[in-house]
Amino acid sequence: MNTLQLLDILKLGESEDLECKKSKNEVPKSLWDTYSAMANTNGGIILLGIDEVDNELIITGVENVDKVIKDFWSTLNGEKVNKNILKNEDLEVIDIDNKSVIKINIPRAYYKDKPIFINGNPYKGTYKRNYEGDYKCHEDEVNAMIRDASEQGGDSIILEGYDMYDIDANTLKRYRNRFSVVNPDHIWNELSDEDFLRQLGAISKNRSTKQEGLTLAGLLMFGKGLSIRE
């Protein structure tokens, strides 16, 4: 970004994808809320060294550029945020009228990296961007990002309170008969129904929480009609 481009941006004012912050010798604490918000929304640009006076953006400059940049990368790669999604080229120093402005480009986080949150707690430190402000996400918004980030997708969700009782025996028997015809020598043919379902992914266990039960896919494929409707 050159000087003219910076001045043009400042004329437009802050928006959903532009946040300006006053910064002399340190990284503003509020920067991390904005980092989370922009990463979880559509990305954007943070400009350090800009102050708002009478609804006008004024270039005040960053005095100790090297210190601010060092502190920024140190915090970003520390425990403040859960993930660093920036590259070296996402940070740029722009000199204008003997003043330095630090431009930080925040890309939109890939869905598998979301939520981007701060202070070690996704339910208290996840933000999104709304017009020119950062707002803290509700629990359901965080849960939606966590579900979307799953490598296996929603079918692997373990359903609380569902177990072998919810499996339709005849449906499972027909499936196992077809499976054995197509794969007569397969080792799974010797397994119990429960272990067979476990190998298919119809039953799963969360090793962190110790929760075990039917997955969404398992219930939809082998479940009793009433259990599915419930």
Secondary structure, 3 states (H helix, E strand, C coil): CCHHHHHHHHHHCCECCEEEECCCCCCCCCHHHHHHHHHHCCCEEEEECEEEECCEEEECCCCCHHHHHHHHHHHHCCCCECCCCCCHHHEEEEEECCEEEEEEEECCCCHHHCCCEECCCHHHHEEEEECCEEEECCHHHHHHHHHHCCCCCHHHCECCCCCHHHECHHHHHHHHHHHHHHCCCCHHHHCCHHHHHHHHCCEEECCCCCCEEEEHHHHHHHECHHHHHC
